[in-house]
């Protein structure tokens, strides 16, 4: 992770604590760039170029820096640009191939714990397309922090408590229904029907609240019905998670915290943080509306349950960071929860982060289960797999990709006739179709709203999972032609070593006696950024930074592939190794995103 090494050396030269070291958009400006001289110059009223020159002179004296950087220059108004040495680049390439699926791991988070809350669907409702964002983004964040060496705990905070259950309990009781015979679709229909009726008769909400109070008070029959609804829902959720390839460590529903809330309520009261208001009990803040701790009828609200959740997580896992991957409509709620945790003294050096995702919505507005306006996630996944299957059965796929380095657009046929048999075609269709849906979500910044479109969500070309998956398959195809290789990326690929070839010397020390052309160097420089990108994506809670990187790397590799012969061409062994390294990084990156890579396509 050269970013960290260079940043630490810059910190030795300047007194600025916050060093911003970025990847220049234009590769002609080096591998890394910092504006620290401009920041310092502004504070001290000096010429930024002169400050930058002074910093460069000091940096050039560091022997540690000279081992990894071949050139440092001042550019523009005072930017300092760094170029990694070619020996470092080639040594890193060998590291990629040697470490395989472990490449990209670091120890940044060693000894610290991160809790990630994600997915968190509500009981008695089908998984809609709107549930995809929290589930997929949350899993990617979980994987990113795990790659950084943190102990990561995933927590599926199921919505299995609250007035919404009062609506179902009322419906079941008033209609004389047998809860064990109700499917998830029927439960959702009962919920929609209740809300439609409640719009005409608001007093129905009193019935719902009364049934929830029975539940919270421990009424035996009500509890029995509730348990049946929870079990029916969990079976459905587990089936969808299996389709998505998602596994979450823990599943503590809101109900789990029922016996933990009294102690939290008492702690809030003992510290004088709550007050009575119109029969309810609230917590007030200076800069935002108050939060309700207990309703006027004595029942709790999700604010109370979230406080109990934090208390439990602290005692159970003592996390350094708790990430909540929950929709943007909960921003105020989490501001209130985090502020109360601080008032209670639960912070210490702990940090709480709400990764507020935007909605997948219709052009005319947001989806609503209550109104029956939603799209079933399973329908979307099934259609994606169906379309992918049709493509796998065709002979070629025309995939377009725009190369930033070459400006022009390349179009190439991706041959699919390597697929053998119906079983393999269907397996690949599942990997490609579901991967496409996941990637389409993850390529957007979490805060972005996504307009649901049946065509756009099935992107199978351009900046898409299939494009990246095919690039890995292409690498596998090349490697399968090499003697003593085992045909595919990520399976102990052995670097070919021909002692008779004077161009291919000691890769471990970066002592390559060859001329690397522009296209090869572009791929090589991109490869070594992988570890840095993982750290940036985690720090910014933005898996889309990783999708951007992977697409850029695949573009550069395919641009190189289209212009140069790999087997039987110049620098053959280096190009084979570059192919193996590229395939490995793409495979690792897609793995972090929860996307499988077929061995061939």
HUQUIPE-V246199 format. One record per residue. N is the residue number from 0. RES is the residue in one letter. NEAR is the number of other ideal C-beta (glycine too) atoms within 8 Angstrom. Layout:
N:RES:NEAR ; N:RES:NEAR
This chain:
0:X:9 ; 1:X:12 ; 2:X:11 ; 3:X:9 ; 4:X:10 ; 5:X:14 ; 6:X:10 ; 7:X:8 ; 8:X:12 ; 9:X:14 ; 10:X:10 ; 11:X:6 ; 12:X:8 ; 13:X:9 ; 14:X:4 ; 15:X:9 ; 16:X:5 ; 17:X:4 ; 18:X:11 ; 19:X:7 ; 20:X:10 ; 21:X:7 ; 22:X:8 ; 23:X:12 ; 24:X:4 ; 25:X:5 ; 26:X:8 ; 27:X:5 ; 28:X:10 ; 29:X:12 ; 30:X:11 ; 31:X:14 ; 32:X:14 ; 33:X:12 ; 34:X:9 ; 35:X:13 ; 36:X:16 ; 37:X:13 ; 38:X:9 ; 39:X:13 ; 40:X:15 ; 41:X:8 ; 42:X:6 ; 43:X:7 ; 44:X:5 ; 45:X:8 ; 46:X:6 ; 47:X:12 ; 48:X:10 ; 49:X:9 ; 50:X:15 ; 51:X:15 ; 52:X:9 ; 53:X:8 ; 54:X:14 ; 55:X:12 ; 56:X:8 ; 57:X:9 ; 58:X:13 ; 59:X:9 ; 60:X:6 ; 61:X:10 ; 62:X:6 ; 63:X:8 ; 64:X:12 ; 65:X:8 ; 66:X:8 ; 67:X:11 ; 68:X:12 ; 69:X:6 ; 70:X:7 ; 71:X:11 ; 72:X:8 ; 73:X:11 ; 74:X:8 ; 75:X:4 ; 76:X:6 ; 77:X:13 ; 78:X:14 ; 79:X:16 ; 80:X:13 ; 81:X:12 ; 82:X:10 ; 83:X:14 ; 84:X:11 ; 85:X:11 ; 86:X:10 ; 87:X:13 ; 88:X:15 ; 89:X:12 ; 90:X:12 ; 91:X:10 ; 92:X:15 ; 93:X:12 ; 94:X:9 ; 95:X:14 ; 96:X:13 ; 97:X:6 ; 98:X:9 ; 99:X:11 ; 100:X:9 ; 101:X:6 ; 102:X:12 ; 103:X:12 ; 104:X:9 ; 105:X:11 ; 106:X:6 ; 107:X:10 ; 108:X:11 ; 109:X:7 ; 110:X:3 ; 111:X:10 ; 112:X:11 ; 113:X:15 ; 114:X:14 ; 115:X:14 ; 116:X:13 ; 117:X:17 ; 118:X:11 ; 119:X:10 ; 120:X:11 ; 121:X:8 ; 122:X:13 ; 123:X:13 ; 124:X:13 ; 125:X:11 ; 126:X:11 ; 127:X:12 ; 128:X:12 ; 129:X:10 ; 130:X:11 ; 131:X:12 ; 132:X:15 ; 133:X:14 ; 134:X:13 ; 135:X:14 ; 136:X:16 ; 137:X:16 ; 138:X:13 ; 139:X:14 ; 140:X:16 ; 141:X:12 ; 142:X:12 ; 143:X:14 ; 144:X:13 ; 145:X:9 ; 146:X:12 ; 147:X:13 ; 148:X:10 ; 149:X:13 ; 150:X:7 ; 151:X:11 ; 152:X:12 ; 153:X:13 ; 154:X:14 ; 155:X:12 ; 156:X:10 ; 157:X:14 ; 158:X:12 ; 159:X:12 ; 160:X:11 ; 161:X:10 ; 162:X:9 ; 163:X:10 ; 164:X:16 ; 165:X:16 ; 166:X:15 ; 167:X:14 ; 168:X:16 ; 169:X:14 ; 170:X:13 ; 171:X:12 ; 172:X:8 ; 173:X:7 ; 174:X:7 ; 175:X:4 ; 176:X:9 ; 177:X:5 ; 178:X:9 ; 179:X:5 ; 180:X:5 ; 181:X:12 ; 182:X:6 ; 183:X:11 ; 184:X:7 ; 185:X:8 ; 186:X:15 ; 187:X:12 ; 188:X:8 ; 189:X:15 ; 190:X:16 ; 191:X:12 ; 192:X:9 ; 193:X:14 ; 194:X:11 ; 195:X:8 ; 196:X:9 ; 197:X:12 ; 198:X:6 ; 199:X:5 ; 200:X:6 ; 201:X:6 ; 202:X:6 ; 203:X:11 ; 204:X:9 ; 205:X:7 ; 206:X:11 ; 207:X:15 ; 208:X:12 ; 209:X:10 ; 210:X:15 ; 211:X:14 ; 212:X:12 ; 213:X:10 ; 214:X:15 ; 215:X:10 ; 216:X:6 ; 217:X:6 ; 218:X:8 ; 219:X:6 ; 220:X:6 ; 221:X:11 ; 222:X:10 ; 223:X:8 ; 224:X:11 ; 225:X:12 ; 226:X:8 ; 227:X:10 ; 228:X:15 ; 229:X:12 ; 230:X:8 ; 231:X:13 ; 232:X:15 ; 233:X:11 ; 234:X:8 ; 235:X:11 ; 236:X:11 ; 237:X:8 ; 238:X:8 ; 239:X:11 ; 240:X:12 ; 241:X:7 ; 242:X:9 ; 243:X:12 ; 244:X:8 ; 245:X:10 ; 246:X:5 ; 247:X:12 ; 248:X:6 ; 249:X:8 ; 250:X:8 ; 251:X:11 ; 252:X:12 ; 253:X:12 ; 254:X:8 ; 255:X:7 ; 256:X:12 ; 257:X:8 ; 258:X:5 ; 259:X:11 ; 260:X:13 ; 261:X:7 ; 262:X:9 ; 263:X:12 ; 264:X:12 ; 265:X:8 ; 266:X:9 ; 267:X:14 ; 268:X:9 ; 269:X:6 ; 270:X:8 ; 271:X:5 ; 272:X:9 ; 273:X:10 ; 274:X:6 ; 275:X:6 ; 276:X:8 ; 277:X:4 ; 278:X:5 ; 279:X:11 ; 280:X:9 ; 281:X:12 ; 282:X:13 ; 283:X:5 ; 284:X:10 ; 285:X:3 ; 286:X:3 ; 287:X:8 ; 288:X:6 ; 289:X:8 ; 290:X:12 ; 291:X:10 ; 292:X:14 ; 293:X:11 ; 294:X:9 ; 295:X:6 ; 296:X:6 ; 297:X:6 ; 298:X:10 ; 299:X:9 ; 300:X:11 ; 301:X:8 ; 302:X:13 ; 303:X:13 ; 304:X:13 ; 305:X:11 ; 306:X:15 ; 307:X:13 ; 308:X:11 ; 309:X:13 ; 310:X:12 ; 311:X:11 ; 312:X:12 ; 313:X:11 ; 314:X:6 ; 315:X:6 ; 316:X:8 ; 317:X:6 ; 318:X:13 ; 319:X:9 ; 320:X:11 ; 321:X:13 ; 322:X:14 ; 323:X:10 ; 324:X:13 ; 325:X:12 ; 326:X:10 ; 327:X:9 ; 328:X:5 ; 329:X:10 ; 330:X:9 ; 331:X:8 ; 332:X:11 ; 333:X:14 ; 334:X:10 ; 335:X:14 ; 336:X:14 ; 337:X:10 ; 338:X:10 ; 339:X:13 ; 340:X:12 ; 341:X:9 ; 342:X:9 ; 343:X:11 ; 344:X:5 ; 345:X:10 ; 346:X:7 ; 347:X:4 ; 348:X:5 ; 349:X:11 ; 350:X:7 ; 351:X:12 ; 352:X:9 ; 353:X:11 ; 354:X:13 ; 355:X:12 ; 356:X:13 ; 357:X:12 ; 358:X:13 ; 359:X:11 ; 360:X:12 ; 361:X:9 ; 362:X:4 ; 363:X:3 ; 364:X:4 ; 365:X:6 ; 366:X:14 ; 367:X:8 ; 368:X:11 ; 369:X:7 ; 370:X:7 ; 371:X:7 ; 372:X:6 ; 373:X:11 ; 374:X:9 ; 375:X:10 ; 376:X:13 ; 377:X:10 ; 378:X:8 ; 379:X:13 ; 380:X:13 ; 381:X:8 ; 382:X:10 ; 383:X:14 ; 384:X:12 ; 385:X:10 ; 386:X:11 ; 387:X:16 ; 388:X:12 ; 389:X:8 ; 390:X:13 ; 391:X:13 ; 392:X:7 ; 393:X:8 ; 394:X:5 ; 395:X:8 ; 396:X:12 ; 397:X:9 ; 398:X:12 ; 399:X:9 ; 400:X:12 ; 401:X:8 ; 402:X:13 ; 403:X:7 ; 404:X:10 ; 405:X:7 ; 406:X:5 ; 407:X:5 ; 408:X:7 ; 409:X:12 ; 410:X:6 ; 411:X:8 ; 412:X:6 ; 413:X:10 ; 414:X:7 ; 415:X:13 ; 416:X:5 ; 417:X:9 ; 418:X:11 ; 419:X:4 ; 420:X:6 ; 421:X:5 ; 422:X:6 ; 423:X:9 ; 424:X:12 ; 425:X:9 ; 426:X:9 ; 427:X:13 ; 428:X:14 ; 429:X:10 ; 430:X:13 ; 431:X:17 ; 432:X:16 ; 433:X:14 ; 434:X:14 ; 435:X:16 ; 436:X:14 ; 437:X:14 ; 438:X:15 ; 439:X:14 ; 440:X:13 ; 441:X:14 ; 442:X:10 ; 443:X:10 ; 444:X:6 ; 445:X:15 ; 446:X:7 ; 447:X:7 ; 448:X:7 ; 449:X:11 ; 450:X:8 ; 451:X:11 ; 452:X:6 ; 453:X:7 ; 454:X:5 ; 455:X:8 ; 456:X:11 ; 457:X:13 ; 458:X:11 ; 459:X:11 ; 460:X:10 ; 461:X:9 ; 462:X:8 ; 463:X:12 ; 464:X:13 ; 465:X:16 ; 466:X:14 ; 467:X:16 ; 468:X:17 ; 469:X:12 ; 470:X:14 ; 471:X:15 ; 472:X:14 ; 473:X:11 ; 474:X:14 ; 475:X:14 ; 476:X:10 ; 477:X:12 ; 478:X:16 ; 479:X:9 ; 480:X:6 ; 481:X:10 ; 482:X:4 ; 483:X:5 ; 484:X:10 ; 485:X:6 ; 486:X:8 ; 487:X:9 ; 488:X:14 ; 489:X:9 ; 490:X:8 ; 491:X:5 ; 492:X:13 ; 493:X:6 ; 494:X:10 ; 495:X:12 ; 496:X:6 ; 497:X:7 ; 498:X:4 ; 499:X:4 ; 500:X:7 ; 501:X:6 ; 502:X:10 ; 503:X:12 ; 504:X:8 ; 505:X:6 ; 506:X:14 ; 507:X:6 ; 508:X:7 ; 509:X:13 ; 510:X:8 ; 511:X:13 ; 512:X:6 ; 513:X:8 ; 514:X:4 ; 515:X:10 ; 516:X:7 ; 517:X:5 ; 518:X:12 ; 519:X:14 ; 520:X:11 ; 521:X:13 ; 522:X:14 ; 523:X:13 ; 524:X:12 ; 525:X:11 ; 526:X:16 ; 527:X:14 ; 528:X:11 ; 529:X:14 ; 530:X:11 ; 531:X:11 ; 532:X:11 ; 533:X:15 ; 534:X:14 ; 535:X:10 ; 536:X:13 ; 537:X:12 ; 538:X:6 ; 539:X:7 ; 540:X:9 ; 541:X:9 ; 542:X:14 ; 543:X:12 ; 544:X:11 ; 545:X:16 ; 546:X:13 ; 547:X:9 ; 548:X:13 ; 549:X:13 ; 550:X:12 ; 551:X:10 ; 552:X:14 ; 553:X:14 ; 554:X:13 ; 555:X:14 ; 556:X:13 ; 557:X:14 ; 558:X:14 ; 559:X:13 ; 560:X:9 ; 561:X:7 ; 562:X:6 ; 563:X:11 ; 564:X:6 ; 565:X:11 ; 566:X:9 ; 567:X:5 ; 568:X:9 ; 569:X:5 ; 570:X:11 ; 571:X:10 ; 572:X:13 ; 573:X:13 ; 574:X:12 ; 575:X:14 ; 576:X:14 ; 577:X:15 ; 578:X:13 ; 579:X:15 ; 580:X:12 ; 581:X:15 ; 582:X:16 ; 583:X:16 ; 584:X:15 ; 585:X:17 ; 586:X:13 ; 587:X:12 ; 588:X:13 ; 589:X:16 ; 590:X:12 ; 591:X:14 ; 592:X:14 ; 593:X:12 ; 594:X:13 ; 595:X:9 ; 596:X:14 ; 597:X:12 ; 598:X:7 ; 599:X:8 ; 600:X:13
